[in-house]
Amino acid sequence: MELERWLNSAVSAIEEWQRSFGDYRQHDSLEVTDEEFGPAFEELISRLAGNYPFFHPSYAGQMLKPPHAVAVVGYLAAMLINPNNHALDGGPVTGPMEKEVVAQLAAMFGFEPHLGHLTTSGTIANLEALYVARELHKGRGIAYSAEAHYTHSRMCGVLGISGTAVGVDSRGRMDVAQLESLLAHGEIGTVVATAGTTGLGAIDPVHEILAVARRHGVRVHVDAAYGGFFTLLAGQDGPAGLDPAPWLAIRDCDSVVVDPHKHGLQPYGCGAVIFADPAVGRFYVHDSPYTYFTSSELHLGEISLECSRAGASAAALWLTLRLLPLTPDGLGQVLGAGRRAALDWAARLELSEVLRLYQQPELDIVSYYPAQPSLAAIDAASEAILKRGMTAPSEPVFVSTLRVSADAFVRRHPDMTIDADGARILRSVLMKPESETYVSMLHSRLEELARA
């Protein structure tokens, strides 16, 4: 699609809509001339050029990529109006759009009925899920894996509840036997299962966690902020297909979080939290003297902790899902490309003389390390490769590092010389589908850097 054409169309369409309400003159205090704007704009563009090329497949560092052009057009069109989805009187059009896209997300996970809404981030979405967990099980804590996102321990602190980290197995997944032992004490009210850790992309065995939790009368929340959309590949044929067991189990859990601003192709910030039991809406009950007056229906602000939220986020996601639906043949194709890219790179690493695969990828995150004889040497070489790759005068390549403990490393590679308490290894996130055709170049460049 021609992005510039549709962006111009969006601006023209909104201007025409504005004129339908009659002419008006912008207040003098808002006036900015082209002569004033020009230098400031040029400085902005100049400074933005200092960013890493998140759009390019040579960037395989953090979980970053530009939004899809469809989402950009949808966001711009709604942003020019700037609706607020807190209440239907602030987002009379984008509010219903939000409900529609949340219903599609809920259906993707098998939540029916459901209660949910978009948030500004996965952090806030998880905060809301843990808030409801606290209200349902007063005085009982939260359990999450040692590899879970740090937001869970932080949000437990914010909410004033105890958080307990559960050990992981040799693939970075929650150790179910340790969880069983912990839950036997009766002090945990909710377990957080992670469907795609942000470090390694590991998938906790949600189906096994759910069975253990239910035996002890414990709730299960699924943090699928990163990996949630991969449920579209569950049980699919071909190399990109995933074991369906953990993904199908999500439908029987109590809540789930997913971030459309990651694999959903949306701009920041667009997260979502969905509850299986609509009755949890009672924990959000509050009153406002000047909102919620245009409809007797439930307003989004009445089921969320956040107040002001961009209606443009809902419009962008709504438009995107019209064109790339939540099906294996729709958005699933985008995720499949990243997954195949990760498997391709893993196979190349298995044959490399200068790089070693840390562990087999489960999603689209590849972890590897320089073929050095000790942890200290690996740490130093990883840092050198990271810096040299980013500053190379030609064909730069952008990866990231992940610090792993000595224990975690030796569980995967027992022949390693342990001369430090841990080491940084290399990590690449292949969430752009273009990575599938760029793996060969990425691997070659990293091998060159490793040899150097």
C-alpha positions as CSV (number, residue, x, y, z in Angstrom):
1,M,0.0,0.0,0.0
2,E,1.1,3.6,-0.6
3,L,1.5,4.9,2.9
4,E,1.8,8.6,1.9
5,R,-1.3,8.4,-0.2
6,W,-3.4,7.0,2.6
7,L,-2.0,9.3,5.2
8,N,-2.9,12.3,3.0
9,S,-6.4,10.7,2.5
10,A,-6.8,10.4,6.3
11,V,-5.9,14.0,6.8
12,S,-8.2,15.2,4.1
13,A,-11.1,13.1,5.3
14,I,-10.8,14.4,8.9
15,E,-10.5,18.0,7.7
16,E,-13.7,17.5,5.6
17,W,-15.5,16.1,8.6
18,Q,-14.4,19.0,10.7
19,R,-15.7,21.5,8.2
20,S,-19.1,19.8,8.4
21,F,-19.5,21.4,11.8
22,G,-19.1,24.9,10.3
23,D,-16.2,27.3,9.9
24,Y,-14.3,28.5,12.8
25,R,-11.0,30.4,13.3
26,Q,-8.1,28.9,15.3
27,H,-7.1,31.0,18.3
28,D,-4.1,33.2,17.8
29,S,-2.4,31.6,20.8
30,L,-2.1,28.3,18.8
31,E,-0.7,29.8,15.6
32,V,2.7,28.6,14.5
33,T,4.1,29.9,11.2
34,D,6.0,27.7,8.6
35,E,9.0,29.9,9.2
36,E,8.9,29.1,12.9
37,F,8.1,25.4,12.4
38,G,10.7,24.7,9.8
39,P,13.9,24.9,11.9
40,A,12.3,23.0,14.8
41,F,11.1,20.2,12.5
42,E,14.5,19.9,10.8
43,E,16.1,19.5,14.3
44,L,13.6,16.9,15.2
45,I,14.3,14.9,12.0
46,S,18.0,15.3,12.5
47,R,17.8,13.9,16.0
48,L,15.4,11.1,15.0
49,A,18.1,9.9,12.6
50,G,20.2,8.9,15.7
51,N,17.9,5.9,16.3
52,Y,18.9,2.4,15.5
53,P,17.2,1.0,12.3
54,F,14.4,-0.8,14.0
55,F,12.7,-1.2,10.7
56,H,15.5,-3.1,9.0
57,P,16.2,-6.9,9.4
58,S,19.8,-6.0,10.4
59,Y,18.3,-4.9,13.6
60,A,17.7,-8.0,15.7
61,G,18.3,-6.6,19.1
62,Q,15.3,-5.7,21.3
63,M,11.6,-6.3,20.8
64,L,11.3,-3.3,18.6
65,K,9.8,-2.7,15.1
66,P,7.7,0.0,13.4
67,P,4.0,-0.5,13.3
68,H,2.3,-1.8,10.2
69,A,1.4,1.0,7.7
70,V,-2.3,0.1,8.2
71,A,-2.0,0.8,11.9
72,V,-0.2,4.1,11.2
73,V,-3.0,5.3,9.0
74,G,-5.7,4.2,11.4
75,Y,-3.9,5.8,14.3
76,L,-3.4,9.1,12.5
77,A,-7.0,9.3,11.4
78,A,-8.3,8.9,14.9
79,M,-5.5,10.9,16.5
80,L,-6.5,14.0,14.6
81,I,-9.8,13.7,16.4
82,N,-8.1,12.5,19.6
83,P,-10.9,10.6,21.3
84,N,-10.5,9.4,24.9
85,N,-11.8,5.8,25.4
86,H,-12.3,6.2,29.1
87,A,-16.0,6.8,28.6
88,L,-18.4,6.6,25.6
89,D,-18.9,10.3,25.8
90,G,-15.2,10.7,25.1
91,G,-14.9,7.9,22.5
92,P,-18.4,7.3,21.0
93,V,-16.8,5.6,17.9
94,T,-13.5,4.3,19.1
95,G,-15.1,2.9,22.4
96,P,-17.2,0.4,20.5
97,M,-14.2,-0.4,18.3
98,E,-12.2,-1.2,21.4
99,K,-14.9,-3.6,22.5
100,E,-14.9,-5.3,19.1
101,V,-11.1,-5.8,19.0
102,V,-11.0,-7.1,22.6
103,A,-13.7,-9.6,21.7
104,Q,-11.5,-10.8,18.9
105,L,-8.5,-11.1,21.2
106,A,-10.7,-13.0,23.7
107,A,-11.9,-15.4,21.0
108,M,-8.3,-16.0,20.0
109,F,-7.6,-17.3,23.5
110,G,-11.0,-19.1,23.8
111,F,-12.4,-16.7,26.5
112,E,-16.2,-16.7,26.2
113,P,-17.7,-14.9,28.1
114,H,-15.0,-12.3,28.9
115,L,-14.4,-8.9,30.3
116,G,-11.4,-6.9,29.1
117,H,-10.0,-3.7,27.6
118,L,-6.9,-2.2,26.0
119,T,-4.2,-0.7,28.2
120,T,-1.2,1.5,27.5
121,S,1.2,-1.4,28.1
122,G,1.7,-5.0,29.2
123,T,2.9,-3.6,32.5
124,I,-0.4,-1.9,33.2
125,A,-2.3,-4.9,31.9
126,N,-0.5,-7.2,34.3
127,L,-0.9,-4.7,37.1
128,E,-4.7,-4.9,36.6
129,A,-4.6,-8.7,36.5
130,L,-2.7,-8.8,39.8
131,Y,-5.0,-6.2,41.3
132,V,-8.0,-8.5,40.7
133,A,-6.0,-11.4,42.0
134,R,-5.4,-9.5,45.2
135,E,-9.0,-8.6,45.6
136,L,-10.2,-12.2,45.0
137,H,-7.7,-13.8,47.4
138,K,-7.1,-11.4,50.2
139,G,-3.9,-12.1,52.2
140,R,-2.6,-14.6,49.7
141,G,0.4,-14.0,47.4
142,I,1.4,-14.3,43.8
143,A,3.8,-17.0,42.3
144,Y,5.7,-16.5,39.1
145,S,8.7,-18.2,37.5
146,A,12.2,-16.9,38.1
147,E,12.3,-16.1,34.3
148,A,9.0,-14.2,34.3
149,H,9.1,-10.5,33.4
150,Y,10.3,-8.3,36.3
151,T,7.1,-6.4,36.2
152,H,5.4,-9.1,38.4
153,S,7.7,-8.6,41.3
154,R,7.5,-4.8,40.9
155,M,3.7,-4.8,40.7
156,C,3.5,-7.1,43.8
157,G,5.4,-4.3,45.6
158,V,3.0,-1.7,44.2
159,L,0.0,-3.7,45.3
160,G,1.4,-4.6,48.7
161,I,1.2,-8.3,48.2
162,S,3.9,-11.0,48.5
163,G,5.5,-12.3,45.4
164,T,7.4,-15.6,45.1
165,A,9.7,-16.7,42.3
166,V,9.5,-20.4,41.3
167,G,12.6,-22.1,39.9
168,V,12.8,-23.1,36.2
169,D,13.9,-26.2,34.3
170,S,16.8,-26.4,31.9
171,R,14.7,-24.7,29.2
172,G,13.8,-21.7,31.3
173,R,10.2,-22.9,32.0
174,M,8.5,-22.9,35.4
175,D,9.4,-26.0,37.4
176,V,6.0,-27.6,38.0
177,A,7.3,-29.8,40.9
178,Q,8.6,-26.8,42.7
179,L,5.3,-25.1,42.1
180,E,3.4,-28.0,43.6
181,S,5.5,-27.9,46.7
182,L,5.0,-24.1,47.1
183,L,1.2,-24.3,46.6
184,A,0.9,-27.0,49.3
185,H,1.5,-24.4,51.9
186,G,-1.7,-22.6,51.0
187,E,-0.2,-19.1,50.9
188,I,-0.5,-18.5,47.2
189,G,-3.7,-17.2,45.6
190,T,-2.7,-16.8,42.0
191,V,0.0,-18.3,39.8
192,V,1.4,-16.4,36.8
193,A,2.3,-18.6,33.8
194,T,4.4,-17.0,31.1
195,A,3.6,-17.8,27.5
196,G,6.8,-16.5,26.0
197,T,9.5,-15.1,28.4
198,T,11.1,-11.9,27.2
199,G,14.6,-13.3,27.7
200,L,14.6,-16.6,25.9
201,G,11.0,-16.8,24.5
202,A,10.4,-19.9,26.7
203,I,6.8,-21.1,27.1
204,D,5.7,-22.2,30.6
205,P,3.7,-25.5,30.6
206,V,0.4,-23.7,31.1
207,H,-1.6,-27.0,31.0
208,E,0.5,-28.5,33.7
209,I,0.5,-25.4,35.8
210,L,-3.2,-25.1,35.5
211,A,-3.7,-28.7,36.7
212,V,-1.5,-28.2,39.8
213,A,-3.2,-24.8,40.6
214,R,-6.7,-26.2,40.4
215,R,-5.8,-29.0,42.8
216,H,-4.9,-26.4,45.3
217,G,-7.7,-24.0,44.6
218,V,-5.4,-21.4,43.1
219,R,-6.1,-19.1,40.2
220,V,-4.0,-18.9,37.0
221,H,-3.1,-15.7,35.2
222,V,-1.2,-16.0,31.9
223,D,1.3,-13.3,31.0
224,A,1.3,-13.7,27.2
225,A,2.4,-10.1,26.6
226,Y,5.1,-11.2,24.3
227,G,4.1,-14.6,23.0
228,G,0.3,-14.4,23.0
229,F,-0.3,-14.1,19.3
230,F,1.7,-17.3,18.7
231,T,-1.5,-19.1,19.8
232,L,-2.4,-18.7,16.1
233,L,0.4,-21.2,15.3
234,A,-0.7,-23.8,17.9
235,G,-1.1,-27.2,16.3
236,Q,-0.3,-25.9,12.8
237,D,1.5,-28.1,10.3
238,G,5.0,-27.3,9.2
239,P,8.1,-26.1,11.1
240,A,6.4,-23.0,12.4
241,G,3.7,-25.1,14.2
242,L,3.7,-25.1,18.0
243,D,2.7,-27.7,20.6
244,P,-1.0,-26.9,21.2
245,A,-1.2,-28.1,24.8
246,P,0.0,-24.9,26.6
247,W,-1.9,-22.6,24.3
248,L,-5.2,-24.5,24.4
249,A,-5.0,-24.5,28.2
250,I,-5.2,-20.7,28.3
251,R,-9.0,-20.8,27.7
252,D,-9.4,-22.5,31.1
253,C,-7.3,-19.9,33.0
254,D,-8.6,-16.9,34.8
255,S,-7.0,-14.0,32.9
256,V,-4.6,-13.3,30.2
257,V,-2.5,-10.3,29.0
258,V,-1.3,-9.7,25.4
259,D,0.5,-6.8,23.8
260,P,-0.7,-5.8,20.3
261,H,2.2,-3.3,20.2
262,K,4.5,-6.3,19.9
263,H,3.4,-9.0,17.4
264,G,0.0,-7.3,16.8
265,L,1.8,-4.7,14.6
266,Q,0.6,-1.7,16.6
267,P,2.4,1.5,17.7
268,Y,3.3,1.8,21.4
269,G,1.3,1.7,23.7
270,C,-1.3,-0.9,23.1
271,G,-1.7,-3.7,25.6
272,A,-4.7,-5.7,26.7
273,V,-6.0,-7.6,29.7
274,I,-8.9,-10.1,29.5
275,F,-10.7,-11.9,32.3
276,A,-12.7,-15.1,31.9
277,D,-15.2,-14.0,34.6
278,P,-17.0,-10.8,33.8
279,A,-18.1,-10.5,37.4
280,V,-14.6,-9.2,38.3
281,G,-15.8,-5.9,37.0
282,R,-17.1,-5.3,40.5
283,F,-13.6,-4.6,41.7
284,Y,-13.4,-1.6,39.4
285,V,-16.7,0.0,40.6
286,H,-16.3,3.8,41.1
287,D,-18.3,7.0,40.4
288,S,-17.5,10.0,38.3
289,P,-19.5,13.2,38.5
290,Y,-19.1,14.2,34.9
291,T,-18.6,11.1,32.8
292,Y,-20.6,8.0,32.0
293,F,-23.7,10.0,31.2
294,T,-24.2,9.3,27.5
295,S,-25.1,5.6,27.7
296,S,-26.5,3.1,30.2
297,E,-24.1,0.5,28.8
298,L,-20.9,-0.3,30.6
299,H,-18.2,2.3,29.9
300,L,-14.6,1.1,29.4
301,G,-13.5,3.4,32.2
302,E,-15.7,1.4,34.6
303,I,-13.7,-1.7,34.0
304,S,-10.2,-0.3,34.0
305,L,-7.8,1.3,36.5
306,E,-6.5,3.8,33.9
307,C,-8.6,6.8,33.0
308,S,-7.5,8.6,29.9
309,R,-6.6,6.1,27.1
310,A,-6.0,6.9,23.4
311,G,-9.0,6.0,21.2
312,A,-6.5,6.1,18.4
313,S,-5.0,2.8,19.7
314,A,-8.4,1.1,19.3
315,A,-8.9,2.5,15.8
316,A,-5.4,1.4,14.7
317,L,-5.9,-2.2,16.0
318,W,-9.5,-2.3,14.6
319,L,-8.3,-1.4,11.1
320,T,-5.3,-3.8,11.2
321,L,-7.5,-6.7,12.2
322,R,-9.9,-6.0,9.4
323,L,-7.0,-6.7,7.0
324,L,-4.8,-9.1,8.9
325,P,-7.3,-11.1,11.0
326,L,-6.5,-13.3,14.0
327,T,-6.2,-16.5,11.9
328,P,-3.3,-18.7,10.9
329,D,-3.6,-17.4,7.4
330,G,-3.9,-13.8,8.5
331,L,-1.7,-12.5,11.3
332,G,-0.4,-16.0,11.8
333,Q,1.6,-15.7,8.6
334,V,3.6,-12.8,10.1
335,L,4.4,-14.8,13.2
336,G,5.2,-17.9,11.2
337,A,7.9,-16.1,9.3
338,G,9.7,-15.0,12.5
339,R,9.4,-18.5,14.0
340,R,10.9,-20.1,10.8
341,A,13.7,-17.5,10.9
342,A,14.6,-18.5,14.4
343,L,14.7,-22.2,13.6
344,D,16.8,-21.5,10.5
345,W,19.3,-19.5,12.5
346,A,19.4,-22.2,15.2
347,A,20.3,-24.8,12.6
348,R,23.1,-22.6,11.3
349,L,24.4,-22.1,14.8
350,E,24.5,-25.9,15.4
351,L,27.0,-26.1,12.6
352,S,29.1,-23.0,13.4
353,E,32.7,-23.2,14.5
354,V,32.7,-19.8,16.3
355,L,29.2,-19.5,17.7
356,R,27.2,-21.9,19.8
357,L,23.4,-22.2,20.3
358,Y,22.5,-21.5,23.9
359,Q,19.1,-23.3,23.7
360,Q,16.7,-24.2,21.0
361,P,14.2,-21.4,20.3
362,E,10.5,-21.9,21.1
363,L,9.2,-18.7,19.5
364,D,11.3,-16.1,17.5
365,I,14.1,-15.3,20.0
366,V,17.4,-16.9,19.3
367,S,20.1,-17.2,22.1
368,Y,23.7,-18.0,21.4
369,Y,27.2,-17.3,22.5
370,P,30.8,-17.0,21.2
371,A,32.7,-20.4,21.2
372,Q,35.0,-19.5,24.1
373,P,36.3,-21.8,26.8
374,S,35.0,-20.1,29.9
375,L,32.2,-17.9,31.2
376,A,34.5,-14.9,31.6
377,A,35.7,-15.2,28.1
378,I,32.2,-15.6,26.7
379,D,31.1,-12.5,28.6
380,A,33.9,-10.4,27.2
381,A,33.5,-11.7,23.7
382,S,29.7,-11.1,23.8
383,E,30.3,-7.4,24.8
384,A,32.9,-6.9,22.0
385,I,30.6,-8.4,19.4
386,L,27.7,-6.3,20.5
387,K,29.6,-3.1,20.3
388,R,31.5,-3.8,17.2
389,G,28.4,-4.9,15.4
390,M,26.6,-1.7,16.2
391,T,29.5,0.6,15.2
392,A,30.7,-1.2,12.1
393,P,31.3,1.4,9.3
394,S,29.6,-0.9,6.8
395,E,26.9,-3.5,7.2
396,P,26.2,-2.9,10.9
397,V,24.3,-5.5,12.8
398,F,22.3,-4.9,16.0
399,V,21.8,-7.7,18.5
400,S,21.4,-7.6,22.3
401,T,22.9,-9.4,25.3
402,L,21.2,-11.5,28.0
403,R,22.9,-12.1,31.3
404,V,22.5,-15.8,32.5
405,S,23.7,-17.3,35.7
406,A,26.5,-19.8,35.9
407,D,24.0,-22.4,37.1
408,A,21.6,-21.8,34.2
409,F,24.5,-22.0,31.7
410,V,26.0,-25.2,33.1
411,R,22.6,-26.9,33.1
412,R,22.5,-26.5,29.3
413,H,26.3,-26.8,28.7
414,P,27.8,-28.9,31.5
415,D,31.3,-29.0,29.9
416,M,31.8,-25.2,30.3
417,T,34.6,-23.9,32.5
418,I,32.9,-21.9,35.3
419,D,35.1,-19.0,36.3
420,A,32.4,-16.4,37.0
421,D,29.0,-16.2,38.5
422,G,27.4,-15.7,35.1
423,A,27.9,-14.3,31.7
424,R,26.4,-12.2,29.0
425,I,25.3,-14.2,25.9
426,L,24.0,-12.9,22.6
427,R,20.3,-12.7,21.9
428,S,18.4,-11.9,18.7
429,V,14.7,-11.1,18.4
430,L,13.4,-12.0,14.9
431,M,9.9,-10.5,15.2
432,K,10.0,-8.8,11.8
433,P,8.9,-11.3,9.1
434,E,11.6,-9.9,6.8
435,S,14.1,-11.6,9.1
436,E,13.3,-14.9,7.3
437,T,15.1,-13.8,4.2
438,Y,17.9,-12.1,6.2
439,V,19.1,-14.9,8.5
440,S,22.0,-15.9,6.3
441,M,23.4,-12.3,6.4
442,L,22.9,-12.0,10.1
443,H,24.6,-15.3,10.8
444,S,27.5,-14.5,8.5
445,R,28.1,-11.0,10.0
446,L,28.0,-12.4,13.6
447,E,30.4,-15.1,12.6
448,E,32.8,-12.5,11.2
449,L,32.5,-10.5,14.4
450,A,33.1,-13.6,16.5
451,R,36.3,-14.5,14.5
452,A,37.5,-11.0,15.0
